[in-house]
C-alpha cells in the first residue's frame, strides 16, 4: 500500500490495476449512466428545424395563419419525385422494406426512404425518370404480399387512397354445373364475404 492510500494489486506487462481504498463502489456507480441517457439527444434543439416567429393575424377576434404560396410550392417541388408505397397485409417493418428497396429499386440512383406513422412508406427518388421507371415497371411483391404504389400529391389521404378491402378470387374446382347459377353462386359467396366485400368466383 502506498502512503497516499492507493493499493497496487497486480501488474501485467504495462497495465497496472489499482483501486483507491474506500472509493471503489463510488467510482463504479459514477461510471454507470442511466439507460435513458441513450435517448437524451433525440429531441435536442440542434437536431430540429430552426423556426422563425411571424406575428399572427387577428381577424374578427380569431387568430389566423396565412401561408405564403411560394413557400408551399417550394416544399411541394421537393416531393414531386416521391412514391407512396403500401404493403397489403402484414406490415413488413422498416428494415425489411428498406432492404427490399435497396436491392430492387436502385437501378438509376439510390432513393431516400421514410416510414410514415399511418403505416405506409414514402420513397423519394432523385428525379422523375427514376420514379417513373419504378412506378411503371410492373407489379411488386414482398414476402408474397402485393405492394401498392402511388405518386405523392399534396392532397394525398391515406384513408381514402388505398383499399380498405382487397378483392379475393375463390376457386371451386368441383362445383357441379347445376350450381353455377347466379342464385347458387351468390349463396355460396355470402358465406365467404360480408355485404361490403368483393369476391370473384371461379368454377
Buried (B, 14 or more C-beta within 10 A) or exposed (E): EEEEEEEEEEEEEEEEEEEEEEEEEEEEEEEEEEEEEEEEEEEEEEEEEEEEEEEEEEEEEEEEEEEEEEEEEEEEEEBBBBBBBBBEEEEBEEEEBBEBBEEEBEEBEEBEBEBEEEEBBBBBBEEEEBBBBBBEEEEBEBEEEBBBBBBBEEEBEEEEBBEEEEEEEEEEEEBEEEEEEEEEBEEBBEEEBEEEEEBEBEB
